[in-house]
Amino acid sequence: MSSKTKNYLQTQLFPDEDIKQPKHDDIMFWLDKNINAITEEILPKDISKYINKYEKENINNQINRTKEYFRRIGTEESIENIKKLDNLNLFNKEYIRTVPINIELKNWEFPITIGEEKYKRIIGFVDMFVGFYFPTSAYLQGIVEEIKYGEIVKYRLEDTIGLNFHRKYRSVAFEVKTKIDSVGELIRQINYYRNVLRDTIFVVISENDEYKDILNDQKIKFIKYEPEKYL
């Protein structure tokens, strides 16, 4: 590491004396051992909230185009297909995630950098950084469009019609604290980091849960360190 980068780390960033404490290692080992369960805890089981207005509009348009096709056909089967589409109840129900999260990346003391490769510099570290794929974008499954010369020439329905979700790569950054002397400084530190890691979920892990509500108000999740939990 260049002297310029070292100087930047020493003078501009948030000093982390916490990392030298044995308790910090204890919490890190606990986090590492239980990372799948903890990640599951902070992410929603009901993924209905990820269905946005744009996706609803696209899905409804697809259904309407399909119904119009069957109206033109006019057969008894087509009429039954229209009834089937009319009876869909896609957006007034919960969609509960059943597939567990599979952690694909797990790094201790992950460096946060800014700048292009030649001028890259470290602005700080998060105690643990994990990455995984998570369902975030809804699409309609069960309507098959047959395309010829770039145009849809036929629609058909599969036995089951419903919503499915595309998966997107997500990341979570964990800050481990053996104690929280200043919640304001902690929030400032995390806000500084997530100005770079914009789509990352930040989580504080500590025995001290005095500030969990304040952290949650600031969109920072909190998990209390409890050695016996997840056994």
Secondary structure as GFF3:
##gff-version 3
##sequence-region A 1 231
A	DSSP	alpha_helix	3	12	.	.	.	ID=ss1
A	DSSP	three_ten_helix	17	20	.	.	.	ID=ss2
A	DSSP	alpha_helix	22	33	.	.	.	ID=ss3
A	DSSP	alpha_helix	35	42	.	.	.	ID=ss4
A	DSSP	three_ten_helix	48	50	.	.	.	ID=ss5
A	DSSP	alpha_helix	53	73	.	.	.	ID=ss6
A	DSSP	alpha_helix	76	86	.	.	.	ID=ss7
A	DSSP	beta_strand	105	114	.	.	.	ID=ss8
A	DSSP	three_ten_helix	117	119	.	.	.	ID=ss9
A	DSSP	beta_strand	121	148	.	.	.	ID=ss10
A	DSSP	beta_strand	151	177	.	.	.	ID=ss11
A	DSSP	alpha_helix	183	194	.	.	.	ID=ss12
A	DSSP	beta_strand	201	206	.	.	.	ID=ss13
A	DSSP	alpha_helix	212	217	.	.	.	ID=ss14
A	DSSP	beta_strand	221	224	.	.	.	ID=ss15
###
